[in-house]
């Protein structure tokens, strides 16, 4: 605590008189301008993603319902590893089936066992495939290119009492129940969808992409359709939720799609009209700068925080004084991560600055801070506006995510279409908070601070001096050279550190080859999902024969 400089934020939240399960969801249906804070929902989702299937997970999520986070001073910004799709985030909201229902979230699941009805042995004359194409062709898409499908509980399948079928309805005979089955929800999804569905608190609505459905049926068993479960809705769950259903609720919360990384930055900061015509500066201090920081990532980050992509960042903090640290080089080697390759690429760009600790009594101690600040000011006014970030995100694509554009195409039976989607490839779990100080003319929006932007003291001197000709960041090579200058006694004491010199605090960024593979991202059906689906299909087929 004393030897390393870090940043900590805390706020005391009051206990509620009774649990509020609604706080675990970001309500949006009919309440787009609602001032309700999404702090609890973001925190619950992040925690749930960390402790899925962990014994006692329910306790930690339910505990959040006992506190009132409405007056949170900032917005949470989380990153969760995975390939995230913007389609679920942009999907149209549905009109709930009752006036008391509310749209609470989206889950991106899959359809397994999809090609069972459409493989050559089961559909020799192609009748089922033609029927599917006919139904899909007649069904109207929403603005995001998605089609409504029917989800049906299968309580009479012995293999799994939680089984859920996915069917495409005949748009001309919806009331008659004329449908063709695509497949089933995966077991790990059905096990929480069904209990929540059966108790009557939630209703789920499914959507699929027409192109993906047809592509998967033509492609065989090695692909699966991305299915979006639209919902849930409920009346008064807080008073009626049973203990045995809490685990299913936690799985739902972990699965609900939320903006993560760069997309969350854009979601939060995009609510405000920033005075782009005013003078502004941008500062980002981190203990690590990703090895794959590049022009595309800089542009993506700039777009997320509201800067024009042509603008260059004013500052990236680093530490050229590591060899003069109070406790030697050892602490810095464990927390600072700046590759020599990245340094050589950025040294002449002019964005690196010397992070001189503030207050002065912290000089000589390594900084483990990850902070950012964007500030707008006018020469005609003494006030300034902007925002401050504090958290665990280093300045890297691994932490914030790498945007990837992809398209889904069909080249079979004369069909040729593409459906463009954007994905965000995130490698790390990260969590931080943004404090917003909007312009004076901005209308009241939730989470505004009463303090002023200039009252927030950063852990280094601002403005930070630019790197001089002799300044150099604490790369592994620089620290090895600094080690060579130490006495033999200190060098021996650091022998253990030498062994772990290649260890860093964050997951390394993916290399170019992996990124290229991610561009053509295809969801493969797991063997366990395939086995599960075949078992369900066999019992469905046998029941139909009998």
N, C-alpha and C positions, 0 to 999 in steps of 0.2 A: 504493500500500500504506500509506503514512504518512498521506495526506491524507483517506482515507475509512475509516471503521470498518466492519469486516466480521467475520463469524464463520467459523471454519474448524475442521473436525473431521478427525482422521486416526487411523488405527490400522494397525499393521504386521501383515500376514498372512503366515504361513509358506508356503513352497513345498511342494508335494506331491512325493512320490517319483515318482508317475506320474499322468497326467491322470485326472480324475474327471468324466465327462460327466453322471453322475447328479445332480451338484450343480447343474446348470443347470435342473433341474425341481423344483417344489415337490411332493414326494410326499405323497399323502393317502390312497390306497386302503389300508385296514386299518391306517393309521398316523396316525390323527387326533391321538393324544397323543404323537407322536414329537417328541423334543426337537431334531431336526435343524433347523438354521437355514435359513431361506429367503432369506438375504441374497444368496447367489450367484445364485439363480434370479431374484430381483427385479432385480439389477444387470444380469444378462445380458439379460433381457427389455427393460429400458429402453435399454440400449446397442444391442441389435438393432433396436429400433424407430427409432432415430436413423440407423442406417447401412444400412438395407435397400437392396440393389442397389448399394451403394458398393463399388468395387474394393478388395479386401483386407479386406472385412468379416469374413471367416472368421478371420483372424488375431486380431482383437480379442476375439472370442467364445471361441475355443479357448484363448486365453491365460488366461482366467479359470479354466479347468479345472485349471490348474497350481497354484492357490492354495487354501488351506484357510480358508474363511470361517466355519467352524462356531462359532468363539468371538467372533463379531462382538458388539460392545458394545451395539448398538442394532438397531432395525428400519428398513429402508429404506421410504420413502414416496415413490412416484413418481406423476406425472401425465403422461398421454400424450394429445394432442389426438384428438378423435373423439367419436362418439355411442356410448357404451358401454352394453351391455345386461346386466341382472342375471340374465337367463335362463341364459346360459352359465355363470355363476358358481354358480347354484343347481342346475344339472342333476344328476340322480341319477348316481352312479357305477355303473359296470357291473362285473360280475365278470369278470376277465380270463380268457382261454382257457387259460392255464397257470398253475401254481403259482408260477413264477418271474417272471411278468409283474406289473407295477405300473402303477397309474393315475397318469399324469403330467400330464395337462392337457386343456383344452378349447379348440377353435378354432371361431370362428363364421365360416362361409363362406356361400356362396349356391349356389342351383341356377340355371343359365342354360339358356335354350332350353326352358323349362318348358311353354309353351303349344303347342309344335309338334304334338303328337299330338291336342290338344284344340280346335284352331281349327276353324271351320266347314268349311273346304275339305277338311281331312284327316279329319274325324270328323262327317260330315253327319248321321248318325242318332244321334249322341251316345253310341255304344256304349262308346268308350274312356273318356269322362267318367263314364259310369255305373259302369264297372268300377273306375275310380279311387275314386269315392265309396264303392263297396261295400267295397273293400279297406281304405280309410281308416276306414270306419265300424266294421269288424270288429276292427281292430287296437286293442289295449289301450294306453291312455296311461299314462305314468309319472306320478308325483305332480306333475310340473311341466307336464303337458299336452303332452308330447312323444311322438312315435311313432318306433319304430325303422325305419330304411330300410336297404336293401342298397346297399353301395358295390361296384362291380365294375370291375376294370381292363380297359380296352379296348386290347389290344396290337396289334389287327389293323386299326386305323383309320389310314390313311396321313396324314391331316391333322395328327395329333398323337399321337406314340407314348406320351405321358403321359396320354392321355384317361382319365377316370374317370366311369362312368355312375352315376346315382342312380336306384334303383328302389324301388317300394313292393311288398312281397311279399304274396301271398295268405295270410293267417294260418291258413287251413284246409289249405293245401298247401305249407307252407314247405319241406319236404324235396324236393318235386318241382321246385322252382325256378320256380313260377308267379309271375310278377311283371309289373308294368306300369311302363314307364320314365317318370320325371318329366323328366329332363334330364341335364345334366353339371355337374361342378365347373368353375368358371372356369379359364381357362388358367393364370393367375398362381398359383392354388392347386394345380392338378394338377401343375405343373412341379416342386413340392417334395414333394407327397404321394406321387407314384408312385415316385421314386427311393428314398425311405425305406421305402416299402412293399415294393418289389422286393427290397431287400437282406435283408429278413426281420427287422429289428430292431424294427419298429413294426407295430402293428395299429390300424386306424382303424375307428370305428363311427359311423354317421350317425344323426341324429335330426332330424325336422322337426315343426313345429307343424301339426296337422290343419287348423285354421282358416286359417292362412296359405297352405297348399298349395291349398286349395279356392278361396280368394279370388283367388290369383294366376291359377289356370286360368280362372276366370270373367272376370277383368279383362283378359286378353290379355297382350301382350308387354311392357307397360310396367312390370311389377312382377316381383320375383323372391323366391323363398322364402328365408328365413333357415335355413340348414342348420348344425347343430352337429356337428362332427367330434369324436367322443369317443375319446380315447386320448392318447398312444400307449402302447405297452408294449414292453419289450425285455429281453434277457437280459444279455449282456456286451458292450455297445457300445464301451466304452472301449478294449478291446484289438483290436477288429475294424473300427472305423470307417475307411473309406478317404477319402483326401483329396478325391476327386471328389464325395463325399457331404456334405462339411462345409457347403457353401453351402446345400444343401437343409435341413440341420439348423438353420442360422442363421435361415432363413425360417420354419421351424416355431417356433423360440423366439420370434421377433418376433410371431408370430400367436397364440400361446397367450394365452388370456384370463386376466387377473389383476385383482385389485381395484386401482383407481386413485383418486387424489384422496381425496374424502370417504369413499368405500367402503373404501379401504385404512386410513384412520384408524380407522374403526369396526372393521375386522377385527383390527387390532393391539390397540386399547385394550379391545375387548370380551372379550378373554381373561381380564381381571382383574376381581375383585370390589372395586370402589372403595368406600370408606366414605362414602357419600353423606350419612350423618347427621352427619358431622363438619363442622367449619368448612372452608371452601375458598375459594380465589380463582383467577382465571384472567387471564392476561396474554398479550397478543399484540402483538409489535412488528414493524412492517413498513415498508418504504420506499414502499409504495403501498397504498392502500385502493381497491378496485374501485368504479367509478362506479355499478354496479348492486347494491351491498350493500343488502339489504332485509330485511324481517322474515322472509320465507320462507327466504332464504339463511342468516340468523342462526339460525333454527330448525333448518335442515338441518345446519349446522355444529355446533350444540349437541348434536344427536342423535348425531352421529358421534363426538364426544369424550365422550359419556356424560352430558351435562348435560340436565336437563329443559328442554323447549322454552320453558317459562314463565320460566326464569331468563334474565337479561340478562348479557351479558359485563361483567366488572368493569373491563376496560381495553382501549383501543386506543391504541397509542403513536403520537405524531406529533411534529413539531418546530416550535414557535412561535418559535424563536430563530434561524431560518435567516439572517437579515440580519446576525447577529453572528458568523457563521462565520469561522474563521481565514483561509480562502482566498476569502472573499467568497461571492457567491450562485451563481457559476458551477457548482461541483460539485453543489450541491443541485438545481439546475435539471435536471441530467442524470440524477439518480437518484431524486428524490422525485416522487411522482405522487399527488396528492390533488385531485380536481376540486372546483371551487367549489360545484357542484350538490350533491355528496355532503356537503360541509362544512355547507351550509345545512340539509340534511336531518337531519344528526346532531348539530348543535351544541347542541341543547337536550335530547338524550337522556341526557347525562351519562356517556358511556362513554369519552370522550377524555381522555387523560392526557399530561402533558409528559414526553417521554423525555429525561431529563438524563443525558448520557453518564457512564459509570463504567468505568474509574477517571477521576479528575478531569482528568488530562492529556489526555483525549480531548474535553473540552469545547471547542466551537467547530468540531469536525470533523463533517461530515454522516455519518449512520449509514445503511449499506446493509444492515442486518441484517434477517433474517426469523426471529424466534424466538418460541416460545410456551411457556408453562408453566402447568400446572394443579397446584395444591398442596393437599393435605388435611392438617389437623393437629387434634390434640385438646388441650384445655386441661389434661387430666390426664396428658399424655405429652409428652416433649420431641422425640420423633421425628415425622417427617412423611413422607407418601407422595405419589406423583403421577408426572408425566412432564414431559419437556422436549423440544420440537421445535426443530431447527436445520436450515435449508436454504434453498431458493430460492423457496418459495411465499409470495407476497404474500397479503394478506387480500382475496381476490376470488373471484368465481365462475369467472372465466377460469382461475385457477390451480387451485382445488380442485374445480371442477365444479358445475354446476347440475342438481339432480335434476328429472327430468321424468317424469310418469306418462302412459302412453298405453295404448290398448287396440286390439286387432285384432278387427274384426267382420266378419260375413258377412251379406249381404243378397241372396241369390240362391237361386232354386229352393226357396223356403220355409225356407231355413236362416237362423237368427238366433242367433249366439253371440258372446261376447266373451272375449278372453283378455288379461288385464291384465298388462303388463310395466312395469318401471321402467327408465329410462335416465338416464345421467349425461353431460351435455354439457360436455366439457372443451376449452378453447381452447389451452392452453399446455403446453409441455414443462417439467416441474419435477421437482426431486429433493431430498429431505431425509432426515433421520434422526430417529427418536424414541428417547430414552433413558427407560426405564421404571424406576420405583422403587416397586415394589408394597408393599402393607401387609405388616407382619411376619407375619401369619397366613397369607398367600397361599403356597400350595405352590410348589415350585421349578418355574419355567417358563423355557424358553430365553430368552436375551438379557437376563437380569436383571443389574443393575449392582451391583458391590461398594461403590461410592461411595454417598454419601447425597445426597438431593435438594438439601438446603440447602448442599451443597458446590459446586453448580453456580452460578457467578457469571454473571449476565446482564449484557449490555453497557450497561445503564442502571440508575439508582438504583431500588431497590424497597423500599417501595412508591412508585410514581411519583405525584407530586402531580397532582391533577385540574386540568383547564384552568380558568384564572381568567377573569374577565369580559373581560380585554383580550387573552387568548391567542388565537392564530389559527394554523392549520396552514399549511404551505408550499404553498398552491395556486398555480396559474399566475398568478392575479390578484394574490395577495399578493406574489409575487415580482416582478411587474411594478411594483407600487407601491413595493417596496423598491428596485428598480432606479432609480426616479425620484429617490430620495433620495441616490443615489451621485454622486460627482463626475463631471464630463464625461469625464475621462480614463479612469476605470474603465468607464463606460458604453460608450465606444468599444471597449475591449478585449473587451467582451461582445457585440459586434454579431453575431458569428457564432452565439452561443448564442441570440440573439433570433430568428434565422431558424428554428431548430429547436425553438422553445419547445413546439410541440405534439407532439414526439416523446416517447414514453414507453418504458420498458424492457420492458413486457409487452404482449401482445396485448390490445386493448381488449375489454371485455365486450360481448357481443352485446346489441343493443337489443331492446326489447320485441317489435317486429314479428318479428324473427328467432326469438325464443323461442316465439312463438305458432306459427310454422311448424314448429319443432322438435317441438312437442307432437303434431302429426300426422305424425310422421316416417315416411316410406315409402322403402324402398330401391328406387331406380330402376335398371333394367338398362342398363348402358353399351352404347353402339353397338358397341364392339369385342367385348364379351361376346356380343352378339346375333349378330354376324357369325361369331364363332368357333363358337357353338352350331349355327348353320344349316349350317356347313361339315361339322361332325361328323354332324349328322342326315342330311345328304344322302348321306354315305358309308355310314351305317348302313342307310338305306332301300334304297340300291342293292344292298348286299350281301345284304339279305333277299330282294329281288326275284330276284337271280341264283341 
